[in-house]
Amino acid sequence: MDITKRVIELAIQIQQIPAPTFQEEQRAAFMHDLFIEEGLLDAEIDSLGNVYARLPGKDEGRSIVVSAHTDTVFPLETDLSVKRESDRIYAPGIGDNSLGLAGLLGLLWALQEREIQLPGDLWLVANVGEEGLGDLCGMRVVVDRFGDSPLAYIILEGMALGQIYHRGLGVQRYRITMETQGGHSWADYGVPSAIHELSALVTKLTELSLPKNPRTTLNVGVISGGTSINTIAPQASLELDLRSEDPEALQTLSQNVHALVEEANQPKVQARAEIIGQRPTGEIPEDHPLVKLAKSALAEQRVQVHLSIGSTDANIPLSRELPAVTIGLTTGKKAHTSEEFIETEPLTKGLAQLATIVVGLFNTLS
């Protein structure tokens, strides 16, 4: 079986293991076993659930870290059925990020097939907490561990082949809570409802003027609260996602949100906002050797290049002024939905791109 087919079959195996954010233990254990079976050194799972293994290089020079996140957005009870077509595979989480994890092994197999021994160590990492409220916790620990010792951090996503994310998109996330005394919907009518007050706040939030350049967004993703249909709600909350290409624009938007929350406080209404996620910004320039190498690797495969900004695990090393990019392995669509799919044919090019970048890095940055 050729490497591309092996990677596809492994991605399906990984996809069949549920791994919601903060519940990645089973998938982490599977990756740990894979690393050991492949004869990699120093295989371990840290206290957070990140999985590490090392392919030793010829020398004790600088290393490279290649990482992919283990978690998905899908809850444990999700139907993980797989549907195959001639050129597509449909399955929740297959591209984001089961294929990214399988790509770690695909890189290893490609180096073995070509009988390449790298000058320095290659660290393969399956990290936790990239999705949702994971807040990139896994990658924070990975970068704390390795610091500036690697030549670069390469982050793998299953889809988005052709994209080179060399800029980290700033994200600020809040949980906003309203509390009132509540009461009976008839007998206590007129008493403030936490749900009504929260709804009024949502209206004001969506009326905020957001700049188009730099692109800045606001999204209320989750709303919860209330006790019963005939109870004036004593508590309600929402989860708010703010993003911007520019740190100052993001800060201004955050300040406006805080101002609206303060305005919502009344004698019988308590409103508060707590930060539940912060993804820092950072970037390397387009003419950085790592970006130029990634572009060249795609051009070699005749894949159109798109230099992009995104919210990925690369945000963490980029925010610490460390060389990092996020790249995709194939194309696909409908990520984070039950209709998610990957296209199988471009994967060969995506894996070749990855191997070219890793081999080239030692010549370019060492």
Rosetta blueprint (number, residue, H / E / L):
1 M L
2 D L
3 I H
4 T H
5 K H
6 R H
7 V H
8 I H
9 E H
10 L H
11 A H
12 I H
13 Q H
14 I H
15 Q H
16 Q L
17 I L
18 P L
19 A L
20 P E
21 T L
22 F L
23 Q L
24 E L
25 E H
26 Q H
27 R H
28 A H
29 A H
30 F H
31 M H
32 H H
33 D H
34 L H
35 F H
36 I H
37 E H
38 E L
39 G L
40 L L
41 L E
42 D E
43 A E
44 E E
45 I E
46 D L
47 S L
48 L L
49 G L
50 N L
51 V E
52 Y E
53 A E
54 R E
55 L E
56 P L
57 G L
58 K L
59 D L
60 E L
61 G L
62 R L
63 S E
64 I E
65 V E
66 V E
67 S E
68 A E
69 H E
70 T L
71 D L
72 T E
73 V L
74 F L
75 P L
76 L L
77 E L
78 T L
79 D L
80 L L
81 S L
82 V L
83 K E
84 R E
85 E L
86 S L
87 D L
88 R E
89 I E
90 Y E
91 A L
92 P L
93 G L
94 I H
95 G H
96 D H
97 N H
98 S H
99 L H
100 G H
101 L H
102 A H
103 G H
104 L H
105 L H
106 G H
107 L H
108 L H
109 W H
110 A H
111 L H
112 Q H
113 E H
114 R L
115 E L
116 I L
117 Q L
118 L L
119 P L
120 G L
121 D L
122 L E
123 W E
124 L E
125 V E
126 A E
127 N E
128 V L
129 G L
130 E L
131 E L
132 G H
133 L H
134 G H
135 D L
136 L L
137 C H
138 G H
139 M H
140 R H
141 V H
142 V H
143 V H
144 D H
145 R H
146 F H
147 G L
148 D L
149 S L
150 P E
151 L E
152 A E
153 Y E
154 I E
155 I E
156 L E
157 E E
158 G L
159 M L
160 A L
161 L L
162 G L
163 Q E
164 I E
165 Y E
166 H E
167 R E
168 G E
169 L L
170 G E
171 V E
172 Q E
173 R E
174 Y E
175 R E
176 I E
177 T E
178 M E
179 E E
180 T L
181 Q L
182 G L
183 G E
184 H E
185 S L
186 W L
187 A L
188 D L
189 Y L
190 G L
191 V L
192 P L
193 S L
194 A H
195 I H
196 H H
197 E H
198 L H
199 S H
200 A H
201 L H
202 V H
203 T H
204 K H
205 L H
206 T H
207 E L
208 L L
209 S L
210 L L
211 P L
212 K L
213 N L
214 P L
215 R L
216 T E
217 T E
218 L E
219 N E
220 V E
221 G E
222 V E
223 I E
224 S E
225 G E
226 G L
227 T L
228 S L
229 I L
230 N L
231 T E
232 I E
233 A L
234 P L
235 Q E
236 A E
237 S E
238 L E
239 E E
240 L E
241 D E
242 L E
243 R E
244 S E
245 E L
246 D L
247 P H
248 E H
249 A H
250 L H
251 Q H
252 T H
253 L H
254 S H
255 Q H
256 N H
257 V H
258 H H
259 A H
260 L H
261 V H
262 E H
263 E H
264 A H
265 N L
266 Q E
267 P L
268 K L
269 V E
270 Q E
271 A E
272 R E
273 A E
274 E E
275 I E
276 I E
277 G E
278 Q E
279 R E
280 P L
281 T L
282 G E
283 E E
284 I L
285 P L
286 E L
287 D L
288 H L
289 P H
290 L H
291 V H
292 K H
293 L H
294 A H
295 K H
296 S H
297 A H
298 L H
299 A H
300 E H
301 Q L
302 R L
303 V L
304 Q L
305 V L
306 H E
307 L E
308 S E
309 I E
310 G E
311 S L
312 T L
313 D L
314 A L
315 N H
316 I H
317 P H
318 L H
319 S H
320 R L
321 E L
322 L L
323 P L
324 A E
325 V E
326 T E
327 I E
328 G E
329 L L
330 T L
331 T L
332 G E
333 K E
334 K L
335 A L
336 H L
337 T L
338 S L
339 E L
340 E L
341 F E
342 I E
343 E E
344 T L
345 E L
346 P L
347 L H
348 T H
349 K H
350 G H
351 L H
352 A H
353 Q H
354 L H
355 A H
356 T H
357 I H
358 V H
359 V H
360 G H
361 L H
362 F H
363 N H
364 T H
365 L H
366 S L
